[in-house]
C-alpha cells in the first residue's frame, strides 16, 4: 500500500533476475539528481530464501515491476536480515510527483 503524501512506494512487486521471478514486498524511494539530470530510485526488497540462494552475498542485474511500472535495476548490499538493496537510474517503477520527477518541466532527466 502506498501513502499519497509519501514519495516512493511500499507494496507488492516482482523482481526478475535472469530467468527467475520473485513476488516480494518492496520499500522504495528516490530523488532527482540535478548533477546528472536523472532520477535515482532505491529501496529494500523483503527477504526471500530463494532470492538469497540465487544472488548470494553478491550483486545482480534485476528488473523491478510494480503495479505502476517496470524498471531495470541492480540488487546488492544485503543486510543482516537478508533484505537486498535495489537501485536504478531511470524512470522509477512507481509514481512520482511531477515537481520531483521533472523540476525543470522539460523532461531532460527522463533517463536511459
PATORVO-81099 format. One line per field, with one value per atom (N, C-alpha, C): residue number from 1; residue in one letter; atom name; x, y, z. Coordinates in Angstrom, 1 decimal. Layout:
BEGIN
num	NUM_...
residu	A_...
atome	CA_...
xx	X_...
yy	Y_...
zz	Z_...
This chain:
BEGIN
num	1_1_1_2_2_2_3_3_3_4_4_4_5_5_5_6_6_6_7_7_7_8_8_8_9_9_9_10_10_10_11_11_11_12_12_12_13_13_13_14_14_14_15_15_15_16_16_16_17_17_17_18_18_18_19_19_19_20_20_20_21_21_21_22_22_22_23_23_23_24_24_24_25_25_25_26_26_26_27_27_27_28_28_28_29_29_29_30_30_30_31_31_31_32_32_32_33_33_33_34_34_34_35_35_35_36_36_36_37_37_37_38_38_38_39_39_39_40_40_40_41_41_41_42_42_42_43_43_43_44_44_44_45_45_45_46_46_46_47_47_47_48_48_48_49_49_49_50_50_50_51_51_51_52_52_52_53_53_53_54_54_54_55_55_55_56_56_56_57_57_57_58_58_58_59_59_59_60_60_60_61_61_61_62_62_62_63_63_63_64_64_64_65_65_65_66_66_66_67_67_67_68_68_68_69_69_69_70_70_70_71_71_71_72_72_72_73_73_73_74_74_74_75_75_75_76_76_76_77_77_77_78_78_78_79_79_79_80_80_80_81_81_81_82_82_82_83_83_83_84_84_84_85_85_85_86_86_86_87_87_87_88_88_88_89_89_89_90_90_90_91_91_91_92_92_92_93_93_93_94_94_94_95_95_95_96_96_96_97_97_97_98_98_98_99_99_99_100_100_100_101_101_101_102_102_102_103_103_103_104_104_104_105_105_105_106_106_106_107_107_107_108_108_108_109_109_109_110_110_110_111_111_111_112_112_112
residu	X_X_X_X_X_X_X_X_X_X_X_X_X_X_X_X_X_X_X_X_X_X_X_X_X_X_X_X_X_X_X_X_X_X_X_X_X_X_X_X_X_X_X_X_X_X_X_X_X_X_X_X_X_X_X_X_X_X_X_X_X_X_X_X_X_X_X_X_X_X_X_X_X_X_X_X_X_X_X_X_X_X_X_X_X_X_X_X_X_X_X_X_X_X_X_X_X_X_X_X_X_X_X_X_X_X_X_X_X_X_X_X_X_X_X_X_X_X_X_X_X_X_X_X_X_X_X_X_X_X_X_X_X_X_X_X_X_X_X_X_X_X_X_X_X_X_X_X_X_X_X_X_X_X_X_X_X_X_X_X_X_X_X_X_X_X_X_X_X_X_X_X_X_X_X_X_X_X_X_X_X_X_X_X_X_X_X_X_X_X_X_X_X_X_X_X_X_X_X_X_X_X_X_X_X_X_X_X_X_X_X_X_X_X_X_X_X_X_X_X_X_X_X_X_X_X_X_X_X_X_X_X_X_X_X_X_X_X_X_X_X_X_X_X_X_X_X_X_X_X_X_X_X_X_X_X_X_X_X_X_X_X_X_X_X_X_X_X_X_X_X_X_X_X_X_X_X_X_X_X_X_X_X_X_X_X_X_X_X_X_X_X_X_X_X_X_X_X_X_X_X_X_X_X_X_X_X_X_X_X_X_X_X_X_X_X_X_X_X_X_X_X_X_X_X_X_X_X_X_X_X_X_X_X_X_X
atome	N_CA_C_N_CA_C_N_CA_C_N_CA_C_N_CA_C_N_CA_C_N_CA_C_N_CA_C_N_CA_C_N_CA_C_N_CA_C_N_CA_C_N_CA_C_N_CA_C_N_CA_C_N_CA_C_N_CA_C_N_CA_C_N_CA_C_N_CA_C_N_CA_C_N_CA_C_N_CA_C_N_CA_C_N_CA_C_N_CA_C_N_CA_C_N_CA_C_N_CA_C_N_CA_C_N_CA_C_N_CA_C_N_CA_C_N_CA_C_N_CA_C_N_CA_C_N_CA_C_N_CA_C_N_CA_C_N_CA_C_N_CA_C_N_CA_C_N_CA_C_N_CA_C_N_CA_C_N_CA_C_N_CA_C_N_CA_C_N_CA_C_N_CA_C_N_CA_C_N_CA_C_N_CA_C_N_CA_C_N_CA_C_N_CA_C_N_CA_C_N_CA_C_N_CA_C_N_CA_C_N_CA_C_N_CA_C_N_CA_C_N_CA_C_N_CA_C_N_CA_C_N_CA_C_N_CA_C_N_CA_C_N_CA_C_N_CA_C_N_CA_C_N_CA_C_N_CA_C_N_CA_C_N_CA_C_N_CA_C_N_CA_C_N_CA_C_N_CA_C_N_CA_C_N_CA_C_N_CA_C_N_CA_C_N_CA_C_N_CA_C_N_CA_C_N_CA_C_N_CA_C_N_CA_C_N_CA_C_N_CA_C_N_CA_C_N_CA_C_N_CA_C_N_CA_C_N_CA_C_N_CA_C_N_CA_C_N_CA_C_N_CA_C_N_CA_C_N_CA_C_N_CA_C_N_CA_C_N_CA_C_N_CA_C_N_CA_C_N_CA_C_N_CA_C_N_CA_C_N_CA_C
xx	0.8_0.0_0.9_0.5_1.3_0.5_1.3_0.7_0.8_-0.3_-0.4_0.5_0.8_1.6_3.1_3.4_4.8_5.3_6.5_7.2_7.8_7.5_8.0_6.9_7.2_6.3_6.6_5.6_5.7_4.6_5.0_3.9_4.5_3.6_4.0_4.7_5.6_6.4_6.9_7.4_8.0_9.5_10.4_11.8_12.2_12.7_13.2_14.7_15.4_16.8_17.1_17.6_17.8_16.5_16.3_15.0_14.0_14.4_13.5_12.9_11.6_10.8_10.3_10.4_10.1_9.0_7.9_6.9_7.2_7.6_8.0_7.5_7.6_7.3_8.5_8.3_9.5_9.1_10.2_10.1_11.0_10.4_11.2_11.1_12.1_12.1_13.0_13.2_14.1_14.2_15.0_15.2_15.8_15.5_16.1_17.4_18.4_19.8_20.1_20.2_20.4_21.8_22.8_24.1_24.2_23.5_23.5_22.2_21.2_19.9_19.0_19.2_18.4_17.7_16.7_16.0_16.7_17.1_17.7_16.7_16.4_15.5_16.2_15.7_16.4_15.4_15.8_15.0_15.5_14.6_14.9_13.8_14.2_13.4_13.2_12.0_11.8_12.7_13.1_13.9_13.2_13.9_13.3_14.5_14.3_15.3_15.8_14.8_15.2_16.0_15.7_16.5_17.9_18.0_19.3_20.1_19.5_20.2_20.8_20.0_20.3_21.4_21.3_22.2_23.4_23.2_24.2_24.5_25.7_26.1_26.6_26.4_26.9_25.9_26.0_25.1_24.5_23.4_22.8_22.0_22.0_21.1_19.7_18.7_17.3_16.4_15.2_14.1_13.0_12.6_11.6_10.3_9.2_7.9_7.0_6.2_5.2_3.9_2.8_1.5_1.6_2.6_2.7_3.7_4.6_5.6_6.7_7.7_8.7_10.0_11.1_12.4_13.6_14.7_15.9_16.6_17.2_18.0_19.0_19.6_20.7_20.4_20.5_20.4_21.8_21.9_23.2_23.1_24.2_24.2_23.1_23.3_22.3_22.6_21.5_21.6_21.6_21.6_21.6_20.4_19.3_18.0_17.8_18.8_18.8_17.8_17.7_17.0_18.0_17.8_18.7_18.3_19.3_19.0_18.8_17.9_17.7_17.8_18.4_18.6_18.6_18.2_18.2_18.3_18.7_18.7_17.9_16.6_15.7_14.3_13.4_12.0_11.7_11.3_11.0_9.8_9.7_8.6_7.5_7.3_6.3_6.0_4.8_4.5_5.4_5.7_6.5_5.8_5.7_5.1_5.8_5.1_5.7_6.8_6.7_7.7_9.0_8.9_10.1_10.7_9.8_10.2_10.9_10.4_10.9_10.9_11.8_11.7_11.8_12.5_12.6_11.4_10.7_9.5_9.8_11.0_11.4_11.6_11.5_11.7_13.2_14.1_15.5_16.1_15.7_16.3_15.6_14.8_14.0_14.8_16.1_16.9_17.0_17.9_18.1_16.9
yy	-1.2_0.0_1.2_2.2_3.5_4.5_5.5_6.7_7.9_8.5_9.5_10.8_10.9_12.0_11.7_10.5_10.0_9.9_10.2_10.0_8.6_7.8_6.5_5.5_4.2_3.1_2.1_1.6_0.4_-0.5_-1.8_-2.7_-3.9_-4.6_-5.8_-5.4_-6.3_-6.1_-7.5_-7.5_-8.7_-8.3_-9.1_-8.9_-10.1_-9.7_-10.7_-10.7_-11.8_-11.9_-13.1_-12.8_-13.8_-14.3_-15.6_-16.3_-16.4_-16.1_-16.3_-15.0_-15.2_-14.0_-14.3_-13.3_-13.5_-12.4_-12.8_-11.9_-11.5_-10.3_-9.8_-8.4_-8.0_-6.6_-5.8_-4.5_-3.6_-2.3_-1.6_-0.3_0.6_1.6_2.3_3.8_4.5_6.0_6.5_7.8_8.2_9.7_10.3_11.7_12.0_13.3_13.8_14.3_13.9_14.4_15.4_16.7_17.7_17.6_17.0_17.0_16.1_15.0_14.1_14.2_14.9_15.0_13.8_12.8_11.6_11.4_10.6_10.2_9.0_9.0_7.9_7.3_6.0_5.4_4.2_3.9_2.9_2.3_1.3_0.7_-0.6_-1.3_-2.6_-3.6_-4.9_-6.0_-6.9_-7.3_-8.2_-9.5_-10.1_-11.3_-12.4_-13.2_-14.4_-15.4_-16.5_-17.6_-17.9_-18.0_-18.4_-17.3_-16.1_-15.0_-15.0_-15.2_-15.3_-16.4_-17.6_-18.7_-18.3_-17.6_-17.2_-16.1_-15.1_-13.9_-14.1_-14.8_-15.0_-13.6_-13.4_-12.1_-11.1_-11.4_-10.5_-9.5_-9.2_-8.3_-9.0_-8.4_-9.0_-7.9_-8.0_-7.1_-7.7_-6.8_-7.2_-6.3_-6.7_-5.9_-5.8_-4.6_-4.5_-4.0_-4.8_-4.4_-4.2_-3.1_-2.8_-2.6_-2.5_-2.2_-0.9_-0.1_1.3_1.3_0.3_0.3_-0.7_-0.6_-1.6_-0.8_-1.2_-0.6_-1.5_-1.3_-2.1_-1.6_-2.4_-2.0_-3.0_-2.8_-3.7_-4.1_-5.4_-5.9_-6.0_-5.7_-5.8_-5.4_-5.3_-4.7_-5.4_-6.7_-7.5_-7.1_-6.9_-6.5_-7.8_-7.6_-8.7_-9.5_-9.0_-9.7_-10.3_-10.4_-10.9_-10.1_-8.8_-7.9_-7.2_-7.4_-6.7_-5.3_-4.5_-3.1_-3.3_-2.5_-2.4_-0.9_-0.7_0.7_0.8_1.9_2.2_3.6_3.9_5.3_5.3_5.6_5.6_6.2_6.1_6.4_5.4_5.8_4.8_3.9_2.7_1.9_2.2_3.5_4.0_5.4_5.9_7.3_8.3_9.4_10.4_11.8_12.6_13.9_14.6_15.2_15.9_16.8_17.6_18.6_17.8_16.6_15.9_15.2_14.7_13.9_14.8_16.0_16.9_18.3_18.7_20.1_21.2_20.9_22.0_22.0_20.9_20.8_20.5_20.2_19.9_18.5_17.6_16.1_15.7_16.6_16.4_15.2_14.9_13.9_12.5_12.3_11.1_9.8_9.8_8.7_7.8_6.8_5.9_5.1
zz	0.0_0.0_0.0_-0.7_-0.8_0.0_0.4_1.1_0.2_-0.1_-1.1_-0.7_0.5_1.0_1.0_0.7_0.7_-0.7_-0.9_-2.2_-2.1_-3.1_-3.1_-3.2_-2.9_-3.0_-1.9_-1.3_-0.4_-0.8_-1.1_-1.5_-2.3_-3.0_-3.7_-5.0_-5.4_-6.6_-7.1_-8.3_-8.8_-9.2_-8.8_-9.1_-10.0_-11.2_-12.1_-12.2_-11.9_-12.0_-13.0_-14.1_-15.1_-15.6_-15.5_-15.9_-14.8_-13.5_-12.4_-11.9_-11.5_-11.0_-9.6_-8.7_-7.3_-7.0_-6.4_-5.9_-4.5_-4.2_-2.9_-2.6_-1.3_-1.0_-1.1_-1.4_-1.5_-0.8_-0.5_0.1_-0.8_-1.5_-2.5_-2.3_-2.6_-2.6_-3.8_-3.8_-4.9_-4.9_-5.8_-5.9_-7.3_-7.7_-8.9_-8.6_-9.4_-9.2_-10.3_-9.9_-10.9_-11.6_-10.9_-11.4_-12.7_-12.7_-13.9_-14.7_-14.1_-14.8_-14.8_-13.9_-13.9_-12.5_-12.6_-11.3_-10.8_-9.5_-8.9_-7.9_-8.1_-7.2_-6.5_-5.3_-4.5_-3.4_-2.8_-1.7_-1.2_-0.5_0.0_-0.4_-0.6_-1.0_0.2_0.4_1.6_1.4_2.5_2.5_1.8_1.0_0.4_0.2_0.8_0.8_-0.6_-1.6_-2.9_-3.6_-3.3_-3.9_-3.3_-2.0_-1.4_-2.0_-2.2_-2.9_-4.2_-5.0_-6.4_-6.4_-5.6_-5.6_-4.7_-3.6_-2.5_-1.9_-1.6_-1.0_-2.0_-3.3_-4.4_-4.9_-6.2_-6.8_-8.1_-8.5_-9.7_-10.4_-11.8_-12.5_-12.3_-12.2_-12.0_-12.6_-12.9_-13.3_-12.2_-11.9_-10.8_-11.4_-11.1_-11.6_-10.5_-10.5_-9.5_-10.3_-9.6_-10.4_-11.2_-10.9_-11.6_-12.7_-12.9_-13.9_-13.7_-14.6_-14.6_-14.9_-14.3_-14.5_-14.2_-15.0_-14.7_-13.5_-12.7_-11.5_-11.2_-10.0_-9.6_-8.1_-7.8_-6.4_-5.8_-4.6_-3.9_-2.4_-1.7_-0.4_0.5_0.7_1.5_3.0_3.8_5.2_6.1_7.4_8.3_8.3_7.7_7.7_6.3_5.5_4.1_3.2_3.4_2.5_1.6_0.3_-0.6_-0.9_-1.1_-1.6_-3.1_-3.7_-5.1_-5.5_-6.6_-7.1_-8.6_-9.1_-10.5_-10.8_-12.1_-12.6_-13.8_-13.7_-14.8_-14.3_-15.2_-14.8_-13.7_-12.5_-11.5_-11.7_-11.1_-11.3_-10.3_-10.0_-9.1_-9.4_-9.1_-9.4_-8.6_-9.2_-8.6_-8.8_-7.8_-8.0_-9.1_-10.0_-11.2_-10.8_-9.7_-9.3_-9.0_-8.4_-8.1_-9.3_-10.1_-11.3_-12.3_-12.5_-13.6_-13.1_-12.2_-11.6_-12.7_-13.8_-14.8_-15.8_-15.8_-16.7_-18.1_-18.4_-19.8_-20.2_-19.2_-19.5_-19.7_-19.4_-19.7_-19.0_-17.8_-17.0_-17.1_-18.1_-18.2_-18.1_-18.3_-18.2_-19.4_-19.3_-20.4_-20.7
